[in-house]
Amino acid sequence: MKCGPENDLFPDLWNTSRTDIIFFCSPNNPTGHAASREQLEQLVEFARENGSIIVYDSVRYKRSVLARRK
């Protein structure tokens, strides 16, 4: 699933074929862009509808998102 500036760094889920595993990283590297709550809900809905497993990597969250809140 391509995640580029043309789709707000979030996969175009509705034009993606079924997949068994979705590896999702947010905030992503190297931009530090974090998915919105709405985007994460869409990802979960897609996974439920397709029987996909989400592997979610949020290791950079504390550094990028929480640092911006200070």
PQR file with spaces between the fields and no chain letter, atoms N, CA, C, O and H, PARSE charges and radii, in Angstrom:
ATOM       1  N    MET     1       0.838   -1.176    0.000 -0.4000 1.5000
ATOM       2  CA   MET     1       0.000    0.000    0.000 -0.0000 2.0000
ATOM       3  C    MET     1       0.882    1.237    0.000  0.5500 1.7000
ATOM       4  O    MET     1       1.611    1.494    0.958 -0.5500 1.4000
ATOM       5  N    LYS     2       0.810    1.983   -1.059 -0.4000 1.5000
ATOM       6  CA   LYS     2       1.633    3.176   -1.164 -0.0000 2.0000
ATOM       7  C    LYS     2       1.077    4.304   -0.287  0.5500 1.7000
ATOM       8  O    LYS     2      -0.120    4.592   -0.304 -0.5500 1.4000
ATOM       9  H    LYS     2       0.217    1.775   -1.837  0.4000 1.0000
ATOM      10  N    CYS     3       1.958    4.920    0.463 -0.4000 1.5000
ATOM      11  CA   CYS     3       1.595    6.056    1.312 -0.0000 2.0000
ATOM      12  C    CYS     3       2.485    7.233    0.932  0.5500 1.7000
ATOM      13  O    CYS     3       3.622    7.332    1.395 -0.5500 1.4000
ATOM      14  H    CYS     3       2.930    4.686    0.477  0.4000 1.0000
ATOM      15  N    GLY     4       1.976    8.110    0.104 -0.4000 1.5000
ATOM      16  CA   GLY     4       2.758    9.255   -0.337 -0.0000 2.0000
ATOM      17  C    GLY     4       2.004   10.542   -0.136  0.5500 1.7000
ATOM      18  O    GLY     4       0.861   10.530    0.321 -0.5500 1.4000
ATOM      19  H    GLY     4       1.052    8.029   -0.272  0.4000 1.0000
ATOM      20  N    PRO     5       2.632   11.667   -0.474 -0.5600 1.5000
ATOM      21  CA   PRO     5       1.996   12.972   -0.302  0.2800 2.0000
ATOM      22  C    PRO     5       0.672   13.100   -1.066  0.5500 1.7000
ATOM      23  O    PRO     5      -0.226   13.838   -0.660 -0.5500 1.4000
ATOM      24  N    GLU     6       0.573   12.357   -2.193 -0.4000 1.5000
ATOM      25  CA   GLU     6      -0.638   12.449   -2.998 -0.0000 2.0000
ATOM      26  C    GLU     6      -1.861   11.858   -2.294  0.5500 1.7000
ATOM      27  O    GLU     6      -2.990   12.151   -2.687 -0.5500 1.4000
ATOM      28  H    GLU     6       1.303   11.758   -2.523  0.4000 1.0000
ATOM      29  N    ASN     7      -1.662   11.038   -1.266 -0.4000 1.5000
ATOM      30  CA   ASN     7      -2.792   10.502   -0.503 -0.0000 2.0000
ATOM      31  C    ASN     7      -2.628   10.773    0.993  0.5500 1.7000
ATOM      32  O    ASN     7      -3.010    9.954    1.828 -0.5500 1.4000
ATOM      33  H    ASN     7      -0.744   10.800   -0.947  0.4000 1.0000
ATOM      34  N    ASP     8      -2.061   11.923    1.316 -0.4000 1.5000
ATOM      35  CA   ASP     8      -1.911   12.384    2.702 -0.0000 2.0000
ATOM      36  C    ASP     8      -1.150   11.382    3.573  0.5500 1.7000
ATOM      37  O    ASP     8      -1.434   11.238    4.762 -0.5500 1.4000
ATOM      38  H    ASP     8      -1.751   12.589    0.637  0.4000 1.0000
ATOM      39  N    LEU     9      -0.173   10.685    2.961 -0.4000 1.5000
ATOM      40  CA   LEU     9       0.686    9.723    3.655 -0.0000 2.0000
ATOM      41  C    LEU     9      -0.106    8.616    4.340  0.5500 1.7000
ATOM      42  O    LEU     9       0.305    8.086    5.372 -0.5500 1.4000
ATOM      43  H    LEU     9       0.058   10.802    1.994  0.4000 1.0000
ATOM      44  N    PHE    10      -1.251    8.277    3.747 -0.4000 1.5000
ATOM      45  CA   PHE    10      -2.109    7.210    4.267 -0.0000 2.0000
ATOM      46  C    PHE    10      -2.563    6.354    3.090  0.5500 1.7000
ATOM      47  O    PHE    10      -2.893    6.897    2.036 -0.5500 1.4000
ATOM      48  H    PHE    10      -1.585    8.708    2.909  0.4000 1.0000
ATOM      49  N    PRO    11      -2.589    5.040    3.238 -0.5600 1.5000
ATOM      50  CA   PRO    11      -2.938    4.180    2.104  0.2800 2.0000
ATOM      51  C    PRO    11      -4.376    4.401    1.623  0.5500 1.7000
ATOM      52  O    PRO    11      -5.277    4.690    2.410 -0.5500 1.4000
ATOM      53  N    ASP    12      -4.559    4.260    0.329 -0.4000 1.5000
ATOM      54  CA   ASP    12      -5.887    4.329   -0.280 -0.0000 2.0000
ATOM      55  C    ASP    12      -6.528    2.956   -0.094  0.5500 1.7000
ATOM      56  O    ASP    12      -6.459    2.102   -0.978 -0.5500 1.4000
ATOM      57  H    ASP    12      -3.827    4.025   -0.311  0.4000 1.0000
ATOM      58  N    LEU    13      -7.139    2.760    1.045 -0.4000 1.5000
ATOM      59  CA   LEU    13      -7.625    1.443    1.437 -0.0000 2.0000
ATOM      60  C    LEU    13      -8.699    0.900    0.511  0.5500 1.7000
ATOM      61  O    LEU    13      -8.735   -0.301    0.242 -0.5500 1.4000
ATOM      62  H    LEU    13      -7.195    3.454    1.763  0.4000 1.0000
ATOM      63  N    TRP    14      -9.551    1.749    0.033 -0.4000 1.5000
ATOM      64  CA   TRP    14     -10.701    1.281   -0.741 -0.0000 2.0000
ATOM      65  C    TRP    14     -10.313    0.889   -2.167  0.5500 1.7000
ATOM      66  O    TRP    14     -11.117    0.286   -2.879 -0.5500 1.4000
ATOM      67  H    TRP    14      -9.521    2.724    0.252  0.4000 1.0000
ATOM      68  N    ASN    15      -9.105    1.220   -2.589 -0.4000 1.5000
ATOM      69  CA   ASN    15      -8.600    0.785   -3.880 -0.0000 2.0000
ATOM      70  C    ASN    15      -7.457   -0.207   -3.714  0.5500 1.7000
ATOM      71  O    ASN    15      -6.603   -0.349   -4.588 -0.5500 1.4000
ATOM      72  H    ASN    15      -8.452    1.709   -2.011  0.4000 1.0000
ATOM      73  N    THR    16      -7.460   -0.889   -2.574 -0.4000 1.5000
ATOM      74  CA   THR    16      -6.434   -1.880   -2.254 -0.0000 2.0000
ATOM      75  C    THR    16      -7.088   -3.246   -2.173  0.5500 1.7000
ATOM      76  O    THR    16      -8.156   -3.398   -1.580 -0.5500 1.4000
ATOM      77  H    THR    16      -8.154   -0.774   -1.863  0.4000 1.0000
ATOM      78  N    SER    17      -6.453   -4.223   -2.761 -0.4000 1.5000
ATOM      79  CA   SER    17      -6.994   -5.575   -2.674 -0.0000 2.0000
ATOM      80  C    SER    17      -6.783   -6.134   -1.270  0.5500 1.7000
ATOM      81  O    SER    17      -6.003   -5.603   -0.480 -0.5500 1.4000
ATOM      82  H    SER    17      -5.585   -4.100   -3.243  0.4000 1.0000
ATOM      83  N    ARG    18      -7.489   -7.204   -0.986 -0.4000 1.5000
ATOM      84  CA   ARG    18      -7.396   -7.842    0.319 -0.0000 2.0000
ATOM      85  C    ARG    18      -5.949   -8.222    0.614  0.5500 1.7000
ATOM      86  O    ARG    18      -5.198   -8.609   -0.282 -0.5500 1.4000
ATOM      87  H    ARG    18      -8.122   -7.635   -1.628  0.4000 1.0000
ATOM      88  N    THR    19      -5.577   -8.106    1.868 -0.4000 1.5000
ATOM      89  CA   THR    19      -4.238   -8.487    2.300 -0.0000 2.0000
ATOM      90  C    THR    19      -4.337   -9.181    3.646  0.5500 1.7000
ATOM      91  O    THR    19      -5.204   -8.844    4.453 -0.5500 1.4000
ATOM      92  H    THR    19      -6.187   -7.792    2.595  0.4000 1.0000
ATOM      93  N    ASP    20      -3.470  -10.138    3.900 -0.4000 1.5000
ATOM      94  CA   ASP    20      -3.517  -10.872    5.165 -0.0000 2.0000
ATOM      95  C    ASP    20      -2.966  -10.061    6.327  0.5500 1.7000
ATOM      96  O    ASP    20      -3.525  -10.072    7.424 -0.5500 1.4000
ATOM      97  H    ASP    20      -2.766  -10.412    3.246  0.4000 1.0000
ATOM      98  N    ILE    21      -1.872   -9.362    6.082 -0.4000 1.5000
ATOM      99  CA   ILE    21      -1.204   -8.605    7.143 -0.0000 2.0000
ATOM     100  C    ILE    21      -0.957   -7.178    6.670  0.5500 1.7000
ATOM     101  O    ILE    21      -0.502   -6.945    5.551 -0.5500 1.4000
ATOM     102  H    ILE    21      -1.418   -9.353    5.191  0.4000 1.0000
ATOM     103  N    ILE    22      -1.269   -6.229    7.553 -0.4000 1.5000
ATOM     104  CA   ILE    22      -0.995   -4.814    7.288 -0.0000 2.0000
ATOM     105  C    ILE    22       0.030   -4.365    8.319  0.5500 1.7000
ATOM     106  O    ILE    22      -0.250   -4.360    9.517 -0.5500 1.4000
ATOM     107  H    ILE    22      -1.639   -6.419    8.462  0.4000 1.0000
ATOM     108  N    PHE    23       1.209   -3.992    7.859 -0.4000 1.5000
ATOM     109  CA   PHE    23       2.220   -3.429    8.757 -0.0000 2.0000
ATOM     110  C    PHE    23       2.080   -1.926    8.661  0.5500 1.7000
ATOM     111  O    PHE    23       2.332   -1.342    7.607 -0.5500 1.4000
ATOM     112  H    PHE    23       1.438   -3.996    6.886  0.4000 1.0000
ATOM     113  N    PHE    24       1.680   -1.292    9.756 -0.4000 1.5000
ATOM     114  CA   PHE    24       1.400    0.142    9.740 -0.0000 2.0000
ATOM     115  C    PHE    24       2.258    0.844   10.774  0.5500 1.7000
ATOM     116  O    PHE    24       2.313    0.435   11.933 -0.5500 1.4000
ATOM     117  H    PHE    24       1.475   -1.767   10.612  0.4000 1.0000
ATOM     118  N    CYS    25       2.919    1.888   10.351 -0.4000 1.5000
ATOM     119  CA   CYS    25       3.819    2.653   11.214 -0.0000 2.0000
ATOM     120  C    CYS    25       3.330    4.094   11.296  0.5500 1.7000
ATOM     121  O    CYS    25       3.223    4.777   10.277 -0.5500 1.4000
ATOM     122  H    CYS    25       2.875    2.220    9.409  0.4000 1.0000
ATOM     123  N    SER    26       3.039    4.546   12.485 -0.4000 1.5000
ATOM     124  CA   SER    26       2.612    5.932   12.667 -0.0000 2.0000
ATOM     125  C    SER    26       3.094    6.401   14.032  0.5500 1.7000
ATOM     126  O    SER    26       2.796    5.760   15.040 -0.5500 1.4000
ATOM     127  H    SER    26       3.126    3.991   13.312  0.4000 1.0000
ATOM     128  N    PRO    27       3.819    7.485   14.084 -0.5600 1.5000
ATOM     129  CA   PRO    27       4.236    8.345   12.990  0.2800 2.0000
ATOM     130  C    PRO    27       5.205    7.607   12.071  0.5500 1.7000
ATOM     131  O    PRO    27       5.986    6.756   12.496 -0.5500 1.4000
ATOM     132  N    ASN    28       5.117    7.974   10.785 -0.4000 1.5000
ATOM     133  CA   ASN    28       5.965    7.274    9.834 -0.0000 2.0000
ATOM     134  C    ASN    28       7.316    7.953    9.674  0.5500 1.7000
ATOM     135  O    ASN    28       7.508    9.117   10.028 -0.5500 1.4000
ATOM     136  H    ASN    28       4.483    8.665   10.439  0.4000 1.0000
ATOM     137  N    ASN    29       8.214    7.202    9.142 -0.4000 1.5000
ATOM     138  CA   ASN    29       9.572    7.670    8.957 -0.0000 2.0000
ATOM     139  C    ASN    29       9.791    7.891    7.460  0.5500 1.7000
ATOM     140  O    ASN    29       9.410    7.001    6.700 -0.5500 1.4000
ATOM     141  H    ASN    29       8.058    6.257    8.854  0.4000 1.0000
ATOM     142  N    PRO    30      10.340    8.937    6.986 -0.5600 1.5000
ATOM     143  CA   PRO    30      11.108    9.955    7.693  0.2800 2.0000
ATOM     144  C    PRO    30      10.315   11.226    7.997  0.5500 1.7000
ATOM     145  O    PRO    30      10.859   12.145    8.610 -0.5500 1.4000
ATOM     146  N    THR    31       9.048   11.305    7.588 -0.4000 1.5000
ATOM     147  CA   THR    31       8.319   12.573    7.718 -0.0000 2.0000
ATOM     148  C    THR    31       7.842   12.866    9.121  0.5500 1.7000
ATOM     149  O    THR    31       7.699   14.033    9.486 -0.5500 1.4000
ATOM     150  H    THR    31       8.607   10.559    7.090  0.4000 1.0000
ATOM     151  N    GLY    32       7.593   11.846    9.916 -0.4000 1.5000
ATOM     152  CA   GLY    32       7.041   12.053   11.248 -0.0000 2.0000
ATOM     153  C    GLY    32       5.543   12.297   11.230  0.5500 1.7000
ATOM     154  O    GLY    32       4.954   12.619   12.261 -0.5500 1.4000
ATOM     155  H    GLY    32       7.709   10.898    9.619  0.4000 1.0000
ATOM     156  N    HIS    33       4.912   12.145   10.051 -0.4000 1.5000
ATOM     157  CA   HIS    33       3.468   12.340    9.935 -0.0000 2.0000
ATOM     158  C    HIS    33       2.740   11.264   10.728  0.5500 1.7000
ATOM     159  O    HIS    33       3.041   10.078   10.590 -0.5500 1.4000
ATOM     160  H    HIS    33       5.391   11.883    9.213  0.4000 1.0000
ATOM     161  N    ALA    34       1.783   11.669   11.558 -0.4000 1.5000
ATOM     162  CA   ALA    34       1.005   10.720   12.350 -0.0000 2.0000
ATOM     163  C    ALA    34      -0.407   10.606   11.792  0.5500 1.7000
ATOM     164  O    ALA    34      -1.022   11.608   11.427 -0.5500 1.4000
ATOM     165  H    ALA    34       1.538   12.632   11.670  0.4000 1.0000
ATOM     166  N    ALA    35      -0.914    9.388   11.729 -0.4000 1.5000
ATOM     167  CA   ALA    35      -2.275    9.150   11.249 -0.0000 2.0000
ATOM     168  C    ALA    35      -3.272    9.744   12.232  0.5500 1.7000
ATOM     169  O    ALA    35      -3.051    9.740   13.443 -0.5500 1.4000
ATOM     170  H    ALA    35      -0.414    8.574   12.026  0.4000 1.0000
ATOM     171  N    SER    36      -4.373   10.254   11.691 -0.4000 1.5000
ATOM     172  CA   SER    36      -5.435   10.800   12.536 -0.0000 2.0000
ATOM     173  C    SER    36      -6.270    9.660   13.110  0.5500 1.7000
ATOM     174  O    SER    36      -6.170    8.518   12.663 -0.5500 1.4000
ATOM     175  H    SER    36      -4.553   10.257   10.707  0.4000 1.0000
ATOM     176  N    ARG    37      -7.080    9.980   14.088 -0.4000 1.5000
ATOM     177  CA   ARG    37      -7.989    8.986   14.660 -0.0000 2.0000
ATOM     178  C    ARG    37      -8.908    8.433   13.577  0.5500 1.7000
ATOM     179  O    ARG    37      -9.147    7.227   13.518 -0.5500 1.4000
ATOM     180  H    ARG    37      -7.161   10.908   14.452  0.4000 1.0000
ATOM     181  N    GLU    38      -9.420    9.305   12.726 -0.4000 1.5000
ATOM     182  CA   GLU    38     -10.309    8.884   11.638 -0.0000 2.0000
ATOM     183  C    GLU    38      -9.594    7.897   10.699  0.5500 1.7000
ATOM     184  O    GLU    38     -10.175    6.892   10.289 -0.5500 1.4000
ATOM     185  H    GLU    38      -9.226   10.285   12.773  0.4000 1.0000
ATOM     186  N    GLN    39      -8.352    8.189   10.371 -0.4000 1.5000
ATOM     187  CA   GLN    39      -7.591    7.295    9.501 -0.0000 2.0000
ATOM     188  C    GLN    39      -7.366    5.933   10.162  0.5500 1.7000
ATOM     189  O    GLN    39      -7.471    4.896    9.507 -0.5500 1.4000
ATOM     190  H    GLN    39      -7.881    9.006   10.704  0.4000 1.0000
ATOM     191  N    LEU    40      -7.059    5.942   11.448 -0.4000 1.5000
ATOM     192  CA   LEU    40      -6.851    4.678   12.157 -0.0000 2.0000
ATOM     193  C    LEU    40      -8.144    3.871   12.220  0.5500 1.7000
ATOM     194  O    LEU    40      -8.115    2.645   12.113 -0.5500 1.4000
ATOM     195  H    LEU    40      -6.973    6.785   11.980  0.4000 1.0000
ATOM     196  N    GLU    41      -9.277    4.550   12.391 -0.4000 1.5000
ATOM     197  CA   GLU    41     -10.564    3.862   12.388 -0.0000 2.0000
ATOM     198  C    GLU    41     -10.843    3.250   11.021  0.5500 1.7000
ATOM     199  O    GLU    41     -11.392    2.152   10.940 -0.5500 1.4000
ATOM     200  H    GLU    41      -9.300    5.546   12.478  0.4000 1.0000
ATOM     201  N    GLN    42     -10.476    3.941    9.949 -0.4000 1.5000
ATOM     202  CA   GLN    42     -10.639    3.404    8.599 -0.0000 2.0000
ATOM     203  C    GLN    42      -9.767    2.159    8.416  0.5500 1.7000
ATOM     204  O    GLN    42     -10.196    1.174    7.814 -0.5500 1.4000
ATOM     205  H    GLN    42     -10.029    4.833   10.015  0.4000 1.0000
ATOM     206  N    LEU    43      -8.560    2.214    8.932 -0.4000 1.5000
ATOM     207  CA   LEU    43      -7.643    1.077    8.832 -0.0000 2.0000
ATOM     208  C    LEU    43      -8.224   -0.143    9.541  0.5500 1.7000
ATOM     209  O    LEU    43      -8.181   -1.251    9.005 -0.5500 1.4000
ATOM     210  H    LEU    43      -8.212    3.014    9.421  0.4000 1.0000
ATOM     211  N    VAL    44      -8.764    0.054   10.738 -0.4000 1.5000
ATOM     212  CA   VAL    44      -9.370   -1.044   11.495 -0.0000 2.0000
ATOM     213  C    VAL    44     -10.589   -1.591   10.754  0.5500 1.7000
ATOM     214  O    VAL    44     -10.770   -2.806   10.678 -0.5500 1.4000
ATOM     215  H    VAL    44      -8.798    0.954   11.173  0.4000 1.0000
ATOM     216  N    GLU    45     -11.422   -0.713   10.211 -0.4000 1.5000
ATOM     217  CA   GLU    45     -12.590   -1.152    9.452 -0.0000 2.0000
ATOM     218  C    GLU    45     -12.177   -1.996    8.247  0.5500 1.7000
ATOM     219  O    GLU    45     -12.765   -3.045    7.985 -0.5500 1.4000
ATOM     220  H    GLU    45     -11.275    0.274   10.273  0.4000 1.0000
ATOM     221  N    PHE    46     -11.165   -1.534    7.521 -0.4000 1.5000
ATOM     222  CA   PHE    46     -10.654   -2.274    6.369 -0.0000 2.0000
ATOM     223  C    PHE    46     -10.171   -3.654    6.800  0.5500 1.7000
ATOM     224  O    PHE    46     -10.478   -4.654    6.152 -0.5500 1.4000
ATOM     225  H    PHE    46     -10.687   -0.682    7.735  0.4000 1.0000
ATOM     226  N    ALA    47      -9.414   -3.708    7.895 -0.4000 1.5000
ATOM     227  CA   ALA    47      -8.880   -4.977    8.381 -0.0000 2.0000
ATOM     228  C    ALA    47     -10.008   -5.924    8.796  0.5500 1.7000
ATOM     229  O    ALA    47      -9.956   -7.116    8.493 -0.5500 1.4000
ATOM     230  H    ALA    47      -9.165   -2.896    8.422  0.4000 1.0000
ATOM     231  N    ARG    48     -11.012   -5.412    9.476 -0.4000 1.5000
ATOM     232  CA   ARG    48     -12.142   -6.253    9.888 -0.0000 2.0000
ATOM     233  C    ARG    48     -12.878   -6.822    8.680  0.5500 1.7000
ATOM     234  O    ARG    48     -13.198   -8.010    8.642 -0.5500 1.4000
ATOM     235  H    ARG    48     -11.055   -4.444    9.722  0.4000 1.0000
ATOM     236  N    GLU    49     -13.141   -5.977    7.703 -0.4000 1.5000
ATOM     237  CA   GLU    49     -13.875   -6.394    6.512 -0.0000 2.0000
ATOM     238  C    GLU    49     -13.108   -7.417    5.678  0.5500 1.7000
ATOM     239  O    GLU    49     -13.714   -8.223    4.970 -0.5500 1.4000
ATOM     240  H    GLU    49     -12.881   -5.012    7.734  0.4000 1.0000
ATOM     241  N    ASN    50     -11.782   -7.388    5.758 -0.4000 1.5000
ATOM     242  CA   ASN    50     -10.951   -8.260    4.931 -0.0000 2.0000
ATOM     243  C    ASN    50     -10.269   -9.375    5.706  0.5500 1.7000
ATOM     244  O    ASN    50      -9.522  -10.167    5.130 -0.5500 1.4000
ATOM     245  H    ASN    50     -11.290   -6.734    6.333  0.4000 1.0000
ATOM     246  N    GLY    51     -10.519   -9.443    7.000 -0.4000 1.5000
ATOM     247  CA   GLY    51      -9.878  -10.474    7.812 -0.0000 2.0000
ATOM     248  C    GLY    51      -8.378  -10.299    7.915  0.5500 1.7000
ATOM     249  O    GLY    51      -7.638  -11.274    8.042 -0.5500 1.4000
ATOM     250  H    GLY    51     -11.126   -8.800    7.467  0.4000 1.0000
ATOM     251  N    SER    52      -7.927   -9.052    7.861 -0.4000 1.5000
ATOM     252  CA   SER    52      -6.487   -8.744    7.914 -0.0000 2.0000
ATOM     253  C    SER    52      -6.022   -8.561    9.359  0.5500 1.7000
ATOM     254  O    SER    52      -6.804   -8.183   10.231 -0.5500 1.4000
ATOM     255  H    SER    52      -8.528   -8.259    7.759  0.4000 1.0000
ATOM     256  N    ILE    53      -4.773   -8.826    9.592 -0.4000 1.5000
ATOM     257  CA   ILE    53      -4.133   -8.580   10.881 -0.0000 2.0000
ATOM     258  C    ILE    53      -3.327   -7.302   10.748  0.5500 1.7000
ATOM     259  O    ILE    53      -2.592   -7.126    9.776 -0.5500 1.4000
ATOM     260  H    ILE    53      -4.138   -9.133    8.883  0.4000 1.0000
ATOM     261  N    ILE    54      -3.462   -6.406   11.721 -0.4000 1.5000
ATOM     262  CA   ILE    54      -2.682   -5.166   11.726 -0.0000 2.0000
ATOM     263  C    ILE    54      -1.505   -5.321   12.679  0.5500 1.7000
ATOM     264  O    ILE    54      -1.680   -5.654   13.851 -0.5500 1.4000
ATOM     265  H    ILE    54      -4.059   -6.549   12.510  0.4000 1.0000
ATOM     266  N    VAL    55      -0.317   -5.080   12.167 -0.4000 1.5000
ATOM     267  CA   VAL    55       0.881   -4.989   12.994 -0.0000 2.0000
ATOM     268  C    VAL    55       1.189   -3.500   13.059  0.5500 1.7000
ATOM     269  O    VAL    55       1.556   -2.889   12.056 -0.5500 1.4000
ATOM     270  H    VAL    55      -0.174   -4.810   11.215  0.4000 1.0000
ATOM     271  N    TYR    56       1.038   -2.925   14.241 -0.4000 1.5000
ATOM     272  CA   TYR    56       1.127   -1.474   14.394 -0.0000 2.0000
ATOM     273  C    TYR    56       2.414   -1.090   15.106  0.5500 1.7000
ATOM     274  O    TYR    56       2.660   -1.518   16.234 -0.5500 1.4000
ATOM     275  H    TYR    56       0.740   -3.422   15.056  0.4000 1.0000
ATOM     276  N    ASP    57       3.225   -0.290   14.451 -0.4000 1.5000
ATOM     277  CA   ASP    57       4.495    0.165   15.005 -0.0000 2.0000
ATOM     278  C    ASP    57       4.352    1.637   15.377  0.5500 1.7000
ATOM     279  O    ASP    57       4.212    2.497   14.506 -0.5500 1.4000
ATOM     280  H    ASP    57       3.025    0.057   13.535  0.4000 1.0000
ATOM     281  N    SER    58       4.388    1.915   16.661 -0.4000 1.5000
ATOM     282  CA   SER    58       4.253    3.300   17.119 -0.0000 2.0000
ATOM     283  C    SER    58       5.461    3.732   17.938  0.5500 1.7000
ATOM     284  O    SER    58       5.355    4.610   18.794 -0.5500 1.4000
ATOM     285  H    SER    58       4.501    1.216   17.368  0.4000 1.0000
ATOM     286  N    VAL    59       6.601    3.119   17.676 -0.4000 1.5000
ATOM     287  CA   VAL    59       7.792    3.355   18.489 -0.0000 2.0000
ATOM     288  C    VAL    59       8.219    4.826   18.493  0.5500 1.7000
ATOM     289  O    VAL    59       8.787    5.301   19.477 -0.5500 1.4000
ATOM     290  H    VAL    59       6.687    2.406   16.980  0.4000 1.0000
ATOM     291  N    ARG    60       7.953    5.544   17.411 -0.4000 1.5000
ATOM     292  CA   ARG    60       8.385    6.943   17.338 -0.0000 2.0000
ATOM     293  C    ARG    60       7.364    7.909   17.936  0.5500 1.7000
ATOM     294  O    ARG    60       7.612    9.115   17.944 -0.5500 1.4000
ATOM     295  H    ARG    60       7.491    5.159   16.612  0.4000 1.0000
ATOM     296  N    TYR    61       6.241    7.430   18.430 -0.4000 1.5000
ATOM     297  CA   TYR    61       5.163    8.289   18.910 -0.0000 2.0000
ATOM     298  C    TYR    61       5.636    9.272   19.980  0.5500 1.7000
ATOM     299  O    TYR    61       5.393   10.473   19.871 -0.5500 1.4000
ATOM     300  H    TYR    61       6.040    6.451   18.423  0.4000 1.0000
ATOM     301  N    LYS    62       6.298    8.773   20.993 -0.4000 1.5000
ATOM     302  CA   LYS    62       6.736    9.647   22.092 -0.0000 2.0000
ATOM     303  C    LYS    62       7.671   10.743   21.603  0.5500 1.7000
ATOM     304  O    LYS    62       7.583   11.888   22.045 -0.5500 1.4000
ATOM     305  H    LYS    62       6.495    7.796   21.082  0.4000 1.0000
ATOM     306  N    ARG    63       8.558   10.390   20.696 -0.4000 1.5000
ATOM     307  CA   ARG    63       9.528   11.374   20.208 -0.0000 2.0000
ATOM     308  C    ARG    63       8.892   12.436   19.330  0.5500 1.7000
ATOM     309  O    ARG    63       9.202   13.619   19.475 -0.5500 1.4000
ATOM     310  H    ARG    63       8.630    9.460   20.336  0.4000 1.0000
ATOM     311  N    SER    64       8.019   12.047   18.434 -0.4000 1.5000
ATOM     312  CA   SER    64       7.530   13.015   17.458 -0.0000 2.0000
ATOM     313  C    SER    64       6.234   13.687   17.861  0.5500 1.7000
ATOM     314  O    SER    64       6.150   14.914   17.801 -0.5500 1.4000
ATOM     315  H    SER    64       7.767   11.086   18.317  0.4000 1.0000
ATOM     316  N    VAL    65       5.238   12.954   18.262 -0.4000 1.5000
ATOM     317  CA   VAL    65       3.929   13.545   18.567 -0.0000 2.0000
ATOM     318  C    VAL    65       3.935   14.210   19.936  0.5500 1.7000
ATOM     319  O    VAL    65       3.530   15.367   20.057 -0.5500 1.4000
ATOM     320  H    VAL    65       5.306   11.958   18.310  0.4000 1.0000
ATOM     321  N    LEU    66       4.381   13.510   20.958 -0.4000 1.5000
ATOM     322  CA   LEU    66       4.357   14.083   22.295 -0.0000 2.0000
ATOM     323  C    LEU    66       5.319   15.257   22.426  0.5500 1.7000
ATOM     324  O    LEU    66       5.048   16.189   23.183 -0.5500 1.4000
ATOM     325  H    LEU    66       4.709   12.571   20.859  0.4000 1.0000
ATOM     326  N    ALA    67       6.427   15.231   21.710 -0.4000 1.5000
ATOM     327  CA   ALA    67       7.382   16.327   21.759 -0.0000 2.0000
ATOM     328  C    ALA    67       6.774   17.611   21.193  0.5500 1.7000
ATOM     329  O    ALA    67       7.081   18.704   21.670 -0.5500 1.4000
ATOM     330  H    ALA    67       6.647   14.474   21.095  0.4000 1.0000
ATOM     331  N    ARG    68       5.918   17.487   20.186 -0.4000 1.5000
ATOM     332  CA   ARG    68       5.274   18.657   19.596 -0.0000 2.0000
ATOM     333  C    ARG    68       4.232   19.276   20.510  0.5500 1.7000
ATOM     334  O    ARG    68       3.905   20.454   20.366 -0.5500 1.4000
ATOM     335  H    ARG    68       5.669   16.599   19.799  0.4000 1.0000
ATOM     336  N    ARG    69       3.711   18.505   21.442 -0.4000 1.5000
ATOM     337  CA   ARG    69       2.662   19.002   22.356 -0.0000 2.0000
ATOM     338  C    ARG    69       3.227   19.875   23.463  0.5500 1.7000
ATOM     339  O    ARG    69       2.484   20.621   24.100 -0.5500 1.4000
ATOM     340  H    ARG    69       3.976   17.548   21.559  0.4000 1.0000
ATOM     341  N    LYS    70       4.519   19.792   23.698 -0.4000 1.5000
ATOM     342  CA   LYS    70       5.136   20.561   24.798 -0.0000 2.0000
ATOM     343  C    LYS    70       5.325   22.009   24.414  0.5500 1.7000
ATOM     344  O    LYS    70       5.827   22.799   25.213 -0.5500 1.4000
ATOM     345  H    LYS    70       5.123   19.186   23.180  0.4000 1.0000
